[in-house]
Amino acid sequence: MKSYKLSMVCFLSCWLILFYLPFIASAAEFPNPKTYVPTLNQIEKHKAPYDDPRPYVKEFGPKQIVPKEFMSKLVFDEGKMKALWAELVGFRAPDVVEKIAPEIKPGKYTYKDLEKYPGFKDLMWPEMYNRIKPGGPPHGGNIPEFEIVPTQQCYFSLPIAEATKKNLGKAKLDKDGYLVWETWEGGYPFPKPTEPFKAQQIMFNLEKRYLAWDGNMYIAARLRGYTKNLKMDFDGAYEVLQVKLAGRVLLPPYGWYDERAKKRGEFRHFILGFTAPRDIAGATQSALYFLDPNKADQVMMYLPSLRRVRKLTSTDTQDPVMGMDNIYDDNEGFMQRLSPSRYPYKYELIAEREYLVPAHVYDGSNYISSKGLELRNMKFERRPIYVVKLTQLDKNYVYSYRILYIDKETFNYYHLENYDQKGRLYRTWDINYCFHEDMGMSSWLGSILVSKDYVDSHSTVFQNFQLPAVWDREDVNLDGYIKQK
C-alpha cells in the first residue's frame, strides 16, 4: 500500500512538473523588467520636459536598454513582414495615397502655408487643421511648423501576421454584428473588413490590437495639466505594467497566459500607479479586462489617503481620471467595452480616405515648447484612414457619440473626438506613434499625447517612455504591486 501511495505521489509530481514546465520555462527565459526599466529621472536626463529636441530614442531606446537576448526574440525579417502584411490587408499604404491635394509634396511647411495651399484643409481633419498655428490659449498642442515625409508601409511582426493568416475566417460575428468572443484565437480578426458589419469589424480589430509588443510592456509617463490660460495646474507621473492574457502570439506562453485566463476568459491586465504629485502618489488603478462583452471588467482603485480599495462600476469608469482630461474608459484613448448590453453603440463607417497624420518616426526628437506649449519637430505623412462614428444608444452614458480616425494598415487610431449629450465637442485625444521597423511594431515610445477638454477649456500633455517587458501576475496584482511599493 505504501509503495502504491509513493508511486502515485511520484506520478502526480511528475505530471505537475510537466504541466507547469512550459510556464516556468517561458518565464525564466525573459529578464526581470525591474532589472532594466529606467526611472523617470533617468529618462529625463536624456529628454527634458520642455524645449529639448534631442532624438533621445536613438541613444536611449530598447536596443540600448533591453537585454540583447530579449531583443533578439523581437526582431524579424523585414521583407517577410512587409510582404505578408500587404497580402493580409490587401495593399501597401504608399500605393493608395496622394489622391487628395497631390500638389502638397514632402517638405517643410509652416502655418502660413495654409493660405498658399488650400488643399491642407482637405488633407486634415478639422480639429487638426485648426491646430496649425502658433501656440496660445485656450489649449496646448498647436503646431506652427511641420515637415511632411513620404508615406511608409507599416506592418506587424511575423508571429502576429502569421497568426492573423492562420486564423483567417475563424472569428465570427453574431446577428447584430458583435464578435463571438470564443471564435477569436489570435491575430487580427478581420484584416480586410467587409460589409455588412464593416464598421464593427474595424472596431474589433482596434479592440484586439497588437500595440506595444503584444501588450506586454512598461510605461513611464509624465503628464501635465494646463488651464485655459496655459497655466500648469497639475504635474504628475505614473507607470504602467501590463500583461496580455489571451491571443498571445509574440511571446510565450502562446495562446492563453495560463489556465486561469482560459477558464475565466481574461484578455489583459494592467496596473497604473501614480508616483507624483505627492498628494496622490501611491494611488493605483488595477484593470482586468475580459473577452466576454457581457462580463463586467474588473477595475479597482487603491487610494492611499483612505487606505482602502474601491471597485469601479460601469458608471464610475465615466469619471475623470485625476488630473487628466479623460475618463477611465478613455485609457489609451479608447478602451471602452464593445458590448451589446453595456452602453451599446450604433456603428457607422462615415469615411474611408487619406489624411495627413503624425508620422511614425523612431527618434523622439519632437518636443513641447515652454512658450505657448507648441508641438515642435513634428513630422506628418499621408495615411489611408477609416473614420468610424459610434453613436451611444444609452442616454445615461457621458458621451452621445465618438468619432475615431483609424489607420487602415495598422488599425491604430490617431484622433478621437467625444461629444457630450448636448452634441457639443467635449474631449479629444491625439496620439502619435513610434514604428520599430525591424520589429514590425508600433509603440508610444518617445511620443507626445495631447488630450483636451473643450467644455472646461483644459489640456493634458503626456510624454511617454515605453519598453517591452514580461511581467507575471504578482507584478500586476493590486496587493502585490502595493506591497512592492
C-alpha positions in Angstrom: 0.0 0.0 0.0 2.8 2.3 0.9 4.5 1.5 -2.4 1.3 2.3 -4.3 0.9 5.7 -2.5 4.6 6.5 -3.2 4.1 5.7 -6.8 1.0 7.9 -7.0 2.9 10.8 -5.4 5.7 10.4 -7.9 3.3 10.2 -10.8 1.4 13.3 -9.7 4.6 15.2 -9.0 5.9 14.4 -12.5 2.6 15.3 -14.1 2.5 18.7 -12.3 6.1 19.4 -13.3 5.4 18.5 -17.0 2.1 20.6 -16.9 3.7 23.7 -15.5 7.1 23.4 -17.2 6.1 25.4 -20.2 5.0 28.3 -18.0 8.2 28.1 -15.8 10.4 27.9 -18.8 8.8 30.8 -20.6 9.0 33.0 -17.5 12.6 32.0 -16.9 13.8 32.9 -20.5 13.0 36.6 -20.1 14.8 39.0 -17.8 13.0 40.6 -14.9 11.9 44.0 -16.2 12.9 45.6 -12.8 16.5 44.9 -13.7 16.4 47.2 -16.7 13.5 49.6 -16.8 14.7 53.2 -16.1 13.2 55.7 -13.6 11.6 58.8 -14.8 14.5 60.8 -13.5 16.9 58.7 -15.7 14.7 59.2 -18.7 14.5 63.0 -18.2 18.4 63.1 -18.2 18.1 62.2 -21.9 15.0 64.3 -22.6 13.9 67.4 -20.7 10.2 68.1 -20.3 10.4 71.3 -22.4 12.4 72.8 -25.3 14.5 69.7 -25.8 14.9 68.5 -29.5 17.3 65.7 -28.7 16.3 62.5 -30.6 16.9 60.5 -27.4 15.2 57.3 -28.5 18.2 56.6 -30.8 20.6 56.7 -27.8 18.2 55.6 -25.0 15.7 53.2 -26.6 15.1 49.4 -26.5 18.3 48.5 -28.2 20.3 50.3 -25.6 18.3 49.3 -22.5 16.6 46.0 -23.1 19.0 42.9 -22.7 20.2 41.7 -26.1 18.9 38.2 -25.6 15.4 39.5 -25.1 15.7 42.0 -28.0 16.8 39.2 -30.4 13.4 37.5 -29.9 11.5 40.6 -31.1 13.4 41.2 -34.4 12.3 39.6 -37.7 13.0 39.7 -41.4 11.6 43.0 -42.7 11.0 41.7 -46.2 8.8 38.8 -45.0 6.9 41.1 -42.6 6.1 43.6 -45.4 5.1 41.0 -47.9 2.8 39.0 -45.6 1.1 42.0 -44.1 0.4 43.6 -47.5 -1.1 40.2 -48.5 -3.4 40.2 -45.4 -4.7 43.8 -45.7 -4.6 43.9 -49.5 -2.5 47.0 -50.1 0.6 49.0 -49.1 0.0 52.4 -47.7 2.3 54.3 -50.1 0.4 52.8 -53.1 -3.0 54.2 -52.1 -2.3 57.8 -51.1 -1.5 61.1 -52.9 -5.0 61.2 -54.4 -6.1 64.3 -52.3 -4.3 67.6 -52.9 -1.4 66.0 -54.8 0.3 69.4 -55.2 1.3 69.2 -51.5 4.6 67.4 -51.6 7.1 66.2 -48.9 8.9 69.1 -47.4 8.8 71.7 -44.6 5.8 73.9 -44.0 4.5 76.5 -41.5 1.0 77.7 -40.6 1.5 80.5 -43.2 1.4 77.9 -45.9 -2.2 77.1 -45.2 -3.2 80.1 -47.4 -0.8 79.1 -50.1 -2.0 75.5 -50.2 -5.8 75.3 -49.6 -5.5 71.6 -50.1 -4.3 71.3 -46.5 -7.9 71.8 -45.4 -8.9 68.7 -47.3 -6.0 66.7 -46.1 -6.5 67.3 -42.4 -9.5 66.6 -40.1 -11.0 69.9 -38.9 -9.5 69.8 -35.3 -6.0 69.1 -36.7 -6.3 71.9 -39.3 -7.3 74.3 -36.5 -4.2 73.4 -34.6 -1.8 74.5 -37.4 -1.0 77.9 -35.8 1.3 79.4 -33.2 0.8 78.3 -29.6 -1.5 80.1 -27.2 -4.7 79.8 -25.2 -7.0 78.1 -24.7 -5.3 74.7 -25.4 -1.8 73.4 -25.7 -0.6 71.3 -28.6 -0.7 73.8 -31.5 1.7 73.1 -34.4 3.2 76.2 -36.0 5.6 74.3 -38.3 6.0 70.8 -39.5 7.6 68.5 -42.1 5.8 66.1 -44.5 7.7 62.9 -45.1 7.0 60.2 -47.6 4.4 57.6 -46.6 5.9 54.4 -45.4 4.5 50.9 -45.3 3.6 49.8 -41.8 3.2 46.2 -40.8 3.3 43.8 -37.9 5.8 41.3 -36.6 6.0 38.0 -38.3 4.3 36.0 -35.5 1.3 38.4 -35.4 0.9 38.3 -39.2 1.3 34.5 -39.3 -1.4 34.2 -36.5 -3.7 36.5 -38.5 -3.3 34.4 -41.6 -3.7 31.1 -39.7 -6.9 32.2 -38.1 -8.5 33.9 -41.2 -12.2 33.3 -41.2 -12.4 31.8 -37.7 -13.6 35.0 -35.9 -17.4 35.2 -36.2 -20.0 37.9 -35.6 -23.4 37.3 -34.3 -26.6 38.5 -36.0 -26.1 42.0 -34.5 -22.5 42.3 -35.6 -20.8 41.6 -32.3 -17.8 39.4 -32.1 -18.5 35.9 -30.7 -15.5 36.1 -28.4 -14.9 32.3 -28.2 -14.1 32.3 -32.0 -11.1 34.7 -31.8 -7.9 32.7 -31.4 -5.2 35.3 -32.0 -4.0 37.8 -34.6 -6.3 40.5 -36.2 -9.8 39.0 -36.6 -10.7 41.0 -39.7 -7.7 42.2 -41.7 -9.9 43.1 -44.6 -13.1 44.5 -43.1 -16.2 43.9 -45.2 -19.9 44.7 -45.1 -22.5 44.3 -43.7 -20.7 45.0 -40.4 -17.6 46.7 -41.7 -17.5 49.4 -39.0 -17.8 46.8 -36.2 -15.1 44.7 -37.8 -12.8 47.7 -37.8 -13.6 48.4 -34.1 -12.9 44.7 -33.1 -9.6 44.9 -34.9 -8.9 48.0 -32.8 -10.1 46.3 -29.6 -7.8 43.3 -30.3 -4.8 45.5 -31.3 -1.2 44.3 -31.1 0.3 47.5 -29.9 3.5 47.7 -27.9 4.9 44.2 -28.1 1.6 42.5 -28.0 0.6 44.5 -24.9 3.5 43.1 -22.8 5.1 46.4 -21.8 6.2 49.0 -19.3 5.4 52.7 -19.5 6.9 55.6 -17.6 4.9 58.8 -18.3 5.0 62.4 -17.3 1.7 64.3 -17.6 0.9 67.9 -17.1 -2.4 69.7 -17.0 -3.0 73.3 -18.2 -5.8 75.8 -17.7 -7.3 77.8 -20.5 -4.6 80.4 -19.8 -2.0 77.6 -20.3 -1.0 77.8 -16.6 0.1 74.4 -15.3 -2.3 73.2 -12.6 -1.2 69.5 -12.4 2.3 68.0 -12.6 2.1 64.2 -12.3 3.8 61.0 -13.2 2.8 57.4 -13.4 4.0 54.0 -14.5 2.1 51.1 -16.2 2.8 47.4 -16.1 0.7 45.3 -18.5 0.3 41.6 -19.3 -1.5 40.2 -22.3 -3.6 37.2 -21.2 -5.3 35.9 -24.4 -4.4 35.7 -28.1 -0.7 35.7 -27.2 1.4 35.2 -30.4 4.6 37.2 -30.0 5.9 36.0 -26.6 5.4 32.7 -24.8 3.3 31.3 -23.3 1.3 31.3 -26.5 -2.4 31.5 -26.7 -3.6 31.8 -23.1 -1.3 33.1 -20.5 -2.4 30.4 -18.0 -5.3 28.1 -17.1 -6.9 30.8 -15.1 -7.0 33.2 -18.0 -8.5 30.4 -20.2 -11.1 29.4 -17.7 -12.3 33.0 -17.0 -11.8 34.4 -20.5 -9.3 37.1 -19.3 -8.0 39.4 -22.0 -5.4 41.6 -20.4 -4.4 43.0 -17.0 -2.6 46.2 -16.2 -1.6 48.2 -13.1 -1.2 52.0 -13.3 0.5 53.6 -10.3 0.9 57.3 -9.7 4.3 58.4 -8.4 3.6 62.2 -8.5 2.3 64.7 -7.3 2.9 63.9 -3.6 -0.7 64.2 -2.6 -1.8 61.3 -4.9 1.5 59.3 -5.0 0.7 55.7 -4.4 -2.8 55.9 -5.9 -3.1 52.8 -8.1 -5.6 51.6 -10.7 -5.9 47.9 -11.5 -7.8 46.9 -14.6 -8.6 43.3 -15.6 -10.4 43.1 -19.0 -12.5 40.1 -20.1 -13.2 38.8 -23.6 -16.9 38.2 -23.0 -18.7 41.5 -23.9 -21.4 40.8 -21.4 -19.0 40.3 -18.5 -18.1 43.3 -16.4 -14.4 44.3 -16.4 -12.8 44.4 -13.0 -11.5 47.9 -12.4 -10.3 48.9 -9.0 -8.6 51.9 -7.4 -6.4 51.9 -4.3 -6.4 55.3 -2.5 -3.5 55.6 0.0 -5.1 58.6 1.7 -8.1 56.4 2.6 -6.1 53.1 2.8 -8.8 51.3 1.0 -9.6 49.7 -2.4 -12.6 51.0 -4.3 -14.2 48.9 -7.0 -15.3 51.0 -10.0 -18.7 50.2 -11.6 -19.5 50.9 -15.2 -20.8 54.3 -14.1 -17.6 55.1 -12.1 -15.4 54.4 -15.2 -17.0 57.5 -16.7 -15.4 59.7 -14.0 -12.5 61.9 -15.0 -9.1 60.4 -14.1 -7.3 62.5 -11.5 -5.5 65.4 -13.2 -6.4 64.3 -16.8 -8.8 65.3 -19.5 -10.2 61.8 -19.9 -12.2 59.2 -18.2 -11.3 55.6 -17.2 -13.0 54.4 -20.4 -10.5 56.6 -22.3 -7.4 54.7 -21.2 -5.1 54.6 -24.2 -7.6 57.0 -25.8 -10.3 54.3 -26.2 -10.7 51.2 -24.0 -14.4 51.1 -23.6 -16.1 47.7 -23.9 -17.8 47.0 -27.2 -20.9 45.4 -25.8 -24.5 44.8 -27.0 -25.7 45.2 -23.4 -23.4 47.7 -21.6 -23.7 51.1 -23.2 -24.2 49.7 -26.8 -23.4 51.8 -29.9 -24.7 52.2 -33.4 -21.6 51.7 -35.6 -21.1 53.7 -38.8 -18.2 54.0 -41.3 -18.6 57.6 -42.3 -15.5 58.0 -44.4 -12.6 55.9 -45.9 -9.9 58.2 -47.4 -6.4 59.5 -46.8 -5.4 62.1 -44.2 -2.2 63.9 -43.3 -1.4 62.5 -39.8 1.6 62.5 -37.4 4.3 60.3 -39.0 5.6 57.1 -37.5 9.1 58.4 -36.5 11.5 56.5 -34.4 13.8 59.1 -32.8 11.9 61.1 -30.2 13.0 64.5 -31.5 9.6 66.1 -31.2 9.1 68.2 -28.1 6.8 70.6 -26.2 7.9 74.3 -26.1 7.7 76.1 -22.8 6.3 79.2 -24.6 2.8 78.6 -25.9 3.0 74.8 -25.4 3.7 74.2 -29.0 4.4 70.8 -30.5 7.7 71.2 -32.3 9.7 69.0 -34.7 6.5 67.3 -35.8 6.5 65.2 -38.9 3.5 64.2 -40.9 2.7 61.6 -43.6 -0.3 60.7 -45.7 -2.1 57.6 -44.4 -5.2 55.7 -45.5 -7.8 56.2 -42.8 -11.2 54.8 -41.7 -13.4 57.3 -40.0 -15.8 55.5 -37.6 -18.7 57.1 -35.8 -20.1 55.4 -32.6 -23.5 56.7 -31.6 -24.3 55.9 -28.0 -27.7 54.2 -27.6 -27.9 54.6 -23.8 -28.6 58.2 -22.9 -27.1 57.7 -19.5 -23.5 57.5 -20.9 -21.3 60.5 -20.6 -20.7 60.8 -24.4 -23.5 60.9 -27.0 -21.2 59.8 -29.8 -17.5 59.3 -30.6 -15.6 59.7 -33.9 -12.3 57.8 -34.4 -9.7 58.2 -37.1 -8.2 54.7 -37.6 -5.3 53.7 -39.8 -6.4 51.2 -42.4 -3.0 49.4 -42.5 -2.4 49.1 -38.7 -5.8 49.6 -37.1 -4.2 52.1 -34.7 -6.1 55.4 -34.2 -4.6 58.9 -34.3 -7.5 61.1 -33.3 -10.6 60.6 -31.2 -13.5 63.1 -30.7 -16.0 62.7 -27.9 -19.3 64.6 -27.9 -21.4 65.2 -24.8 -25.1 64.6 -24.5 -25.9 68.1 -25.8 -23.9 67.3 -29.0 -21.0 69.6 -28.1 -17.4 68.6 -28.7 -16.4 67.6 -25.2 -13.0 65.9 -25.3 -10.4 65.0 -27.9 -7.4 62.6 -27.8 -4.4 62.8 -30.2 -1.8 60.1 -30.5 1.4 59.7 -32.4 3.3 56.5 -32.8 6.9 55.2 -32.9 7.3 52.5 -35.5 10.0 49.9 -35.0 10.8 48.7 -38.5 12.9 45.7 -37.5 10.3 44.5 -35.0 7.2 45.3 -37.0 5.7 47.0 -34.0 4.2 50.3 -33.1 4.5 51.9 -29.7 4.3 55.2 -27.9 8.0 55.3 -27.1 9.0 59.0 -27.3 5.5 60.1 -28.3 3.7 63.1 -27.0 -0.1 62.6 -26.5 -2.5 65.5 -26.1 -6.0 65.3 -24.6 -8.3 68.3 -24.5 -11.5 69.3 -22.7 -13.5 71.8 -24.8 -16.2 72.4 -22.2 -13.8 73.3 -19.4 -11.0 74.6 -21.7 -8.3 72.4 -20.2 -5.4 70.4 -21.8 -3.3 67.5 -20.7 0.1 66.7 -22.3 1.5 63.1 -21.8 5.1 62.3 -22.6 5.6 58.5 -22.8 8.5 56.2 -22.5 7.7 52.6 -23.3 9.7 49.3 -23.4 8.9 45.6 -23.9 8.5 43.8 -20.6 7.4 40.4 -19.5 5.5 40.6 -16.1 3.9 37.9 -14.1 0.6 38.0 -12.3 2.1 39.1 -9.0 3.5 42.2 -10.7 0.1 43.3 -11.9 -1.9 42.1 -8.9 -3.1 45.1 -6.8 -2.0 43.6 -3.5 1.4 42.5 -4.8 2.1 45.8 -6.5 1.2 47.9 -3.4 3.4 45.6 -1.2 6.4 46.1 -3.5 6.0 49.8 -3.3 
